[in-house]
Structure formats: C-alpha cells, structure tokens
Amino acid sequence: MYGRKQSPFWGALLLLISALYGAALYLRRVFFGLHIFKRKRVSCSVISVGNITLGGTGKTPTVIQIAGLLARKRMRPAVVSRGYGRKDEAEIIIVSDGRSVLVDSRIGGDEPVLIASKLPGVPVVAGRKRYQAALEALRRFNPDTVILDDGFQHIQLERTLDIVLVDSRDPFGNGKLFPAGILREPIAALDRAHAVLITNADRAEDTELLKETIRQNTRARIFTSCQTPIELVGCRSGDIKPLSSLRGSKVLALSGIARPESFTSLLRSLGADIVAECAYLDHFNYQKSDLAAVFQKAADAKIGMIVTTEKDAVRLKNINADGIWALRIELTVGERDEWELFLLEGLGHA
C-alpha cells in the first residue's frame, strides 16, 4: 500500500479490488451530480477537515486549532466527529456540552473526547451520520459554525470550506486507491478542496515538489504546518514535565495510532533514547492486562519513562495509567496570518 514491498499475486488482486472501489466512488459522484443522491444543508457554516488517504494526517490537531481560533474570535463553533472504535458508533452522543466532558472514550470515542478535553467552551458531538449529528449540535447548542472531523468524503453534507490535509512524510503512498494503496480517493479529488494544509512540513523531503504536485490537481490555497511538542503530561496525575526531561532518558514508546513510527521519530528528535516500543492497532482499546505487559516490558528493559500520545492517553484514563506520560502537541501553521484570514473570510467574519 505504501510502495515499499512488491508482490505480483497480491498486487494484481488488490488492483482488481481497488478498480471496483474506484468505480463505486465514480458512480457515487455521478449520482450526487445528477441529484439522485441529495445533498443536505444545515443552517450554519460548515468546515470540513479531512484527507484523501488512510491513516493519520493530523486531522484532530487541526480541528482543535481551528475551533480554538474561532472561539478566540468570539464565534460559536461546535465539533462533529464520528468517534471510531466507540461502543455504538451509530448512536449520536454529546461528548461535551461546552462546560464539561460528559463521557469517556469508550462511549464517545478517543478523538472526540480528546478534542473536548482540549477545547473548554466548545461543544463536541459524536455521530457516524454527520448530517444528523450536525442537526443535533444545532438543536442543542446553536453554533454559528460546525467543524467536521474527517469529513471530506461525507459529501452529502454541504460545507462552506473544505480543508484537506496532506502528510508531507508520505503524501500519497504508492499512488493507488485502497486496498492497493492508501488513497481513499484519487489525487484529483483535491480539486474539491478550498485549501490544502501540508502537515509535518518541517519533516518533508521536498516541500516545493509536493506543492507542485498539489497545484497540478487543485487551485486551492496551500498552507504548511508542523506539530509542535509542548510538554509531557501525566496520564493520571495531570502533572507536567518539561520536554527537556526526555533528553538522554531511556523511553518506552507506547502508541495505538495509524503511524506509530511517526511518534517514535518525534520522541527521538526530542532526545529520547527509545529502548523499547509497544505499538498497537489504531484506536486500540487498552485492557489492564495490556498495561501490565507494558509495565513488565519497561521493567525488564530498565526503562525510566513510558511515553504515549495524547490520543492514547484518553483511552488509558479508563484504567490505571499512573506513571505513563503523554506528549502534548499543538499544530502550528507556518502562514499564520494568511491562514486566519482565509478561515474568517471564508466564513464571512473577516
């Protein structure tokens, strides 16, 4: 899928399946274009934050950054997210009412709960059907803007701004559609975007070359961003440690995300000595037995610190995660003033 291995048999089989998948995508676009499938509208502005690839590209930090910006501008944003891996994804759940986080990650999903915990004052609703979830957010909280987390493929719901994220470290994999590659849609789908945000731009091999590829497929504005580490936070205690405490420390990297190698790479860049790793599937539901195995592995390797991601920390709160530290990060947009103006103008608030 990423182009790092070759297999004539599996490659041919996956290409056949991806051709069928591509045909289904094409028919879906045609049906919406012919109004056989109806698009729906809600009575407020809608910003979609999404991507065209599988795996993490930084959608959650981007949603947090945008919602925080709008809230500081005295707007009334609400966030709608699917909440992958929660107990009942079909149910619409109020994760936060803007005053407090109402459910844990098992009920609300790790990403909605993380978003809610980092955005006091911003309501968060989880729901697989984004239109119905957006209607619920409007009914309960009367926002002036709904921000869709991972909403680019949900074209049923009309939006004011479509923002697509492209990870500079591996933007399009081998260039093939799922399951032969990591593309959820052809690269040409970038033409629907109003803006393309290149994430992890500080770790790109050639940002200008990537921008040129993007420009060949869309006239959207192009921005760059990086994920800036801020501090370490105790998963259970909430205590704070400076990033300097990682330098030279023997660390076990614990994660259940789409790209665990990106997390370990970030820790190494901060001076951590990664002695061991425990990498689980994305949205992994940790049990006490898993945590016991992690602590045992750390003890066997005489590791001084276990560090995890903020998304994992949300799930680890359900069990005894004392002694595990989460790396807190923030998304920083390189073209900050232009980015802010783009968002506000697009929403009619400039």
C-alpha positions as CSV (number, residue, x, y, z in Angstrom):
1,M,0.0,0.0,0.0
2,Y,2.9,2.3,0.7
3,G,5.0,1.1,-2.2
4,R,7.7,-0.4,0.0
5,K,7.1,-4.1,-1.0
6,Q,6.1,-5.8,-4.2
7,S,4.0,-9.0,-4.8
8,P,2.8,-10.0,-8.3
9,F,-0.1,-12.1,-7.0
10,W,-1.3,-9.8,-4.2
11,G,-0.6,-6.7,-6.2
12,A,-2.8,-7.9,-9.0
13,L,-5.6,-9.0,-6.7
14,L,-5.6,-5.7,-4.8
15,L,-5.5,-3.7,-8.0
16,L,-8.7,-5.5,-9.1
17,I,-10.4,-4.7,-5.9
18,S,-9.3,-1.1,-6.0
19,A,-10.7,-0.8,-9.5
20,L,-14.1,-1.9,-8.2
21,Y,-13.7,0.5,-5.3
22,G,-12.8,3.3,-7.8
23,A,-15.8,2.5,-9.9
24,A,-18.0,2.8,-6.8
25,L,-16.5,6.2,-6.0
26,Y,-17.2,7.4,-9.6
27,L,-20.8,6.2,-9.5
28,R,-21.3,7.9,-6.2
29,R,-20.0,11.2,-7.6
30,V,-22.2,10.8,-10.7
31,F,-25.3,10.2,-8.5
32,F,-24.7,13.2,-6.4
33,G,-24.1,15.3,-9.6
34,L,-27.4,14.1,-11.1
35,H,-29.1,14.8,-7.7
36,I,-30.1,11.2,-7.4
37,F,-28.4,11.3,-4.1
38,K,-29.5,14.5,-2.4
39,R,-27.0,16.9,-0.7
40,K,-28.2,18.4,2.6
41,R,-27.6,21.7,4.2
42,V,-27.7,22.9,7.8
43,S,-28.4,26.5,8.9
44,C,-24.9,27.5,9.8
45,S,-21.4,27.5,8.3
46,V,-19.7,24.1,8.0
47,I,-15.9,23.5,7.8
48,S,-14.8,20.0,6.8
49,V,-11.3,18.9,7.9
50,G,-10.3,15.7,6.1
51,N,-7.9,13.9,3.8
52,I,-7.7,11.6,0.8
53,T,-5.6,8.9,2.4
54,L,-5.8,6.2,5.1
55,G,-4.2,6.8,8.4
56,G,-3.4,9.8,10.5
57,T,-2.5,13.1,8.8
58,G,-3.1,15.4,11.8
59,K,-6.9,15.9,11.5
60,T,-7.5,16.1,15.2
61,P,-4.9,18.7,16.0
62,T,-6.1,20.7,13.0
63,V,-9.7,20.6,14.2
64,I,-8.6,21.7,17.7
65,Q,-6.5,24.6,16.1
66,I,-9.4,25.8,14.0
67,A,-12.1,25.5,16.7
68,G,-9.8,27.3,19.2
69,L,-9.1,30.1,16.7
70,L,-12.9,30.6,16.1
71,A,-13.6,30.6,19.8
72,R,-11.0,33.3,20.4
73,K,-12.7,35.4,17.7
74,R,-15.9,35.2,19.8
75,M,-17.6,32.8,17.3
76,R,-19.6,29.8,18.5
77,P,-18.0,26.6,16.9
78,A,-19.1,23.1,17.6
79,V,-17.3,19.9,16.5
80,V,-18.8,16.9,15.0
81,S,-16.7,13.7,14.8
82,R,-17.5,10.0,14.1
83,G,-15.7,8.6,17.2
84,Y,-14.1,5.5,15.7
85,G,-14.0,2.5,18.0
86,R,-16.6,3.6,20.5
87,K,-19.2,1.3,21.9
88,D,-22.0,2.2,19.5
89,E,-20.9,4.3,16.5
90,A,-24.5,4.6,15.2
91,E,-25.6,6.5,18.3
92,I,-25.3,10.3,18.4
93,I,-23.6,11.2,21.7
94,I,-23.0,14.6,23.3
95,V,-19.3,14.3,24.3
96,S,-19.1,17.8,25.7
97,D,-21.7,20.4,26.3
98,G,-19.0,23.1,26.3
99,R,-18.9,23.1,30.0
100,S,-17.5,19.7,30.8
101,V,-16.7,16.3,29.1
102,L,-19.7,14.1,29.7
103,V,-18.5,10.7,28.6
104,D,-15.3,8.6,28.4
105,S,-13.6,7.3,25.3
106,R,-15.5,4.0,25.4
107,I,-18.8,5.9,24.9
108,G,-17.6,8.9,23.0
109,G,-14.5,7.8,21.1
110,D,-10.9,8.7,21.7
111,E,-10.7,11.6,19.2
112,P,-14.0,13.4,20.3
113,V,-13.0,13.1,23.9
114,L,-9.5,14.4,23.2
115,I,-11.0,17.3,21.3
116,A,-13.5,18.0,24.1
117,S,-10.8,17.9,26.8
118,K,-8.6,20.5,24.9
119,L,-11.5,22.8,23.9
120,P,-13.3,24.1,27.0
121,G,-16.3,26.1,25.9
122,V,-16.7,24.2,22.6
123,P,-19.5,21.5,22.3
124,V,-18.5,18.2,20.8
125,V,-20.9,15.7,19.2
126,A,-20.1,12.2,18.1
127,G,-22.1,10.5,15.3
128,R,-21.4,8.3,12.3
129,K,-24.1,10.1,10.3
130,R,-22.6,13.6,10.2
131,Y,-25.7,15.4,8.9
132,Q,-27.9,14.1,11.8
133,A,-25.0,14.8,14.3
134,A,-24.7,18.4,12.9
135,L,-28.5,18.8,13.3
136,E,-28.2,17.7,16.9
137,A,-25.4,20.1,17.6
138,L,-27.6,22.9,16.1
139,R,-30.6,21.9,18.2
140,R,-28.7,21.7,21.4
141,F,-26.0,24.4,21.2
142,N,-27.0,26.8,18.3
143,P,-23.4,27.2,16.9
144,D,-22.6,29.5,14.1
145,T,-20.0,27.0,12.7
146,V,-19.9,23.2,12.7
147,I,-16.4,21.7,12.2
148,L,-16.5,18.2,10.7
149,D,-13.6,16.0,11.9
150,D,-12.7,13.7,9.0
151,G,-15.5,15.0,6.7
152,F,-14.0,15.2,3.2
153,Q,-15.7,12.0,2.0
154,H,-19.0,12.9,3.5
155,I,-20.2,14.9,0.5
156,Q,-23.9,14.5,1.5
157,L,-23.5,17.4,3.9
158,E,-22.8,20.7,2.1
159,R,-20.0,22.7,3.6
160,T,-18.7,26.3,3.5
161,L,-15.0,25.3,3.5
162,D,-13.3,22.0,2.6
163,I,-9.8,21.7,4.1
164,V,-7.8,18.7,3.0
165,L,-4.7,17.6,4.9
166,V,-1.6,16.0,3.2
167,D,1.1,14.5,5.3
168,S,4.5,15.6,3.8
169,R,6.3,12.4,5.0
170,D,4.2,10.1,2.8
171,P,1.6,12.1,1.0
172,F,0.0,9.6,-1.3
173,G,1.7,6.2,-0.7
174,N,2.2,4.3,-3.9
175,G,-0.4,6.5,-5.7
176,K,-3.1,3.7,-5.9
177,L,-6.6,3.5,-4.5
178,F,-7.4,1.4,-1.4
179,P,-6.7,-1.5,-1.0
180,A,-3.9,-1.5,-3.5
181,G,-2.7,1.8,-2.0
182,I,-3.6,4.2,0.8
183,L,-5.7,6.6,-1.3
184,R,-9.3,6.9,-0.2
185,E,-10.0,8.9,-3.3
186,P,-7.9,9.7,-6.4
187,I,-5.4,12.6,-6.0
188,A,-7.7,14.5,-8.5
189,A,-10.3,14.8,-5.7
190,L,-8.1,17.6,-4.2
191,D,-10.0,19.7,-6.8
192,R,-12.9,19.8,-4.4
193,A,-10.8,21.5,-1.7
194,H,-10.8,25.1,-0.8
195,A,-7.4,24.7,1.0
196,V,-4.8,22.1,1.3
197,L,-2.8,22.0,4.5
198,I,0.5,20.2,4.3
199,T,1.2,18.6,7.7
200,N,4.6,17.8,9.2
201,A,6.1,20.2,6.7
202,D,9.2,20.5,8.9
203,R,10.0,16.9,8.1
204,A,9.3,17.0,4.4
205,E,12.0,15.8,1.9
206,D,10.9,18.4,-0.7
207,T,8.0,20.7,0.2
208,E,8.2,22.6,-3.0
209,L,7.9,19.5,-5.1
210,L,4.9,18.4,-3.1
211,K,3.3,21.8,-3.5
212,E,3.8,21.5,-7.3
213,T,2.1,18.0,-7.3
214,I,-0.8,19.5,-5.3
215,R,-1.1,22.5,-7.7
216,Q,-1.4,20.1,-10.7
217,N,-4.6,18.8,-9.1
218,T,-6.3,21.8,-7.5
219,R,-6.5,25.6,-7.4
220,A,-7.0,25.5,-3.6
221,R,-4.8,27.6,-1.3
222,I,-1.8,25.7,0.1
223,F,-0.7,26.1,3.6
224,T,2.0,24.4,5.7
225,S,2.0,23.2,9.3
226,C,4.0,21.3,11.8
227,Q,3.2,19.6,15.1
228,T,5.0,21.4,17.9
229,P,5.7,19.4,21.1
230,I,4.8,21.5,24.2
231,E,5.3,19.3,27.3
232,L,4.7,16.0,29.0
233,V,1.5,15.4,31.0
234,G,0.9,12.6,33.5
235,C,-1.9,10.4,32.1
236,R,-3.5,10.0,35.5
237,S,-1.9,12.7,37.7
238,G,-2.0,15.6,35.3
239,D,1.5,16.6,36.4
240,I,3.6,18.5,33.9
241,K,7.2,17.7,32.9
242,P,9.3,19.8,30.5
243,L,10.4,18.3,27.2
244,S,14.0,18.6,28.4
245,S,13.3,15.6,30.7
246,L,13.3,13.4,27.6
247,R,16.9,14.1,26.7
248,G,19.0,11.1,27.3
249,S,16.2,9.2,29.1
250,K,15.5,5.6,28.3
251,V,12.0,5.6,27.0
252,L,9.4,3.0,26.1
253,A,7.1,4.4,23.3
254,L,3.5,3.3,23.7
255,S,1.0,4.0,21.0
256,G,-2.1,2.8,19.3
257,I,-2.2,5.1,16.3
258,A,-2.1,4.7,12.5
259,R,1.6,5.6,12.1
260,P,3.5,4.6,15.3
261,E,6.8,5.3,13.6
262,S,5.9,9.0,13.4
263,F,5.5,9.1,17.2
264,T,8.8,7.3,17.9
265,S,10.6,9.6,15.4
266,L,9.2,12.6,17.1
267,L,10.4,11.3,20.5
268,R,13.9,10.7,19.1
269,S,14.0,14.3,17.7
270,L,13.5,15.4,21.3
271,G,16.5,13.5,22.5
272,A,14.7,10.4,23.9
273,D,16.6,7.1,23.8
274,I,13.9,4.7,22.5
275,V,14.8,1.4,24.2
276,A,11.5,-0.4,23.6
277,E,8.2,0.1,21.8
278,C,4.7,-1.2,22.3
279,A,2.7,-0.4,19.1
280,Y,-1.0,-1.4,19.0
281,L,-3.6,-1.0,16.3
282,D,-5.2,2.4,15.8
283,H,-8.0,3.2,18.3
284,F,-6.8,0.1,20.3
285,N,-9.0,-0.4,23.4
286,Y,-6.5,-1.0,26.2
287,Q,-7.2,-3.5,28.9
288,K,-5.5,-3.9,32.3
289,S,-3.6,-6.9,31.0
290,D,-2.1,-4.9,28.2
291,L,-1.0,-2.2,30.6
292,A,0.6,-4.9,32.8
293,A,2.5,-6.2,29.9
294,V,3.7,-2.7,29.1
295,F,4.9,-2.1,32.6
296,Q,6.7,-5.5,32.7
297,K,8.4,-4.7,29.4
298,A,9.6,-1.4,30.8
299,A,10.8,-3.1,34.0
300,D,12.7,-5.8,32.1
301,A,14.5,-3.2,29.9
302,K,15.1,-0.9,33.0
303,I,13.3,2.0,31.3
304,G,12.9,5.2,33.2
305,M,9.9,6.6,31.4
306,I,6.9,5.4,29.4
307,V,5.6,8.0,26.9
308,T,2.4,7.8,24.9
309,T,0.3,10.0,22.6
310,E,-2.5,12.3,23.8
311,K,-5.0,10.2,21.9
312,D,-3.8,7.1,23.7
313,A,-3.8,8.9,27.0
314,V,-7.6,9.4,26.6
315,R,-8.1,5.6,26.4
316,L,-5.6,4.9,29.1
317,K,-7.6,7.0,31.6
318,N,-10.1,4.2,31.7
319,I,-7.5,2.0,33.5
320,N,-4.7,2.6,35.9
321,A,-2.2,4.5,33.8
322,D,-0.2,6.0,36.7
323,G,3.4,6.5,35.7
324,I,2.7,7.0,32.0
325,W,3.3,10.4,30.3
326,A,1.6,11.8,27.3
327,L,3.4,14.0,24.8
328,R,1.3,17.2,24.4
329,I,1.5,18.7,20.9
330,E,-0.1,21.7,19.1
331,L,-0.5,22.3,15.4
332,T,1.4,25.4,14.2
333,V,0.5,26.9,10.8
334,G,3.5,28.5,9.1
335,E,1.4,31.1,7.3
336,R,-0.5,32.0,10.5
337,D,-1.9,35.4,9.5
338,E,-2.9,34.2,6.0
339,W,-4.5,31.1,7.4
340,E,-6.5,33.0,9.9
341,L,-7.7,35.5,7.2
342,F,-8.6,32.6,4.9
343,L,-10.8,31.0,7.6
344,L,-12.5,34.2,8.6
345,E,-13.1,35.4,5.1
346,G,-14.5,32.0,4.1
347,L,-16.9,32.2,6.9
348,G,-17.8,35.8,6.3
349,H,-16.3,37.1,9.5
350,A,-13.3,38.9,8.3
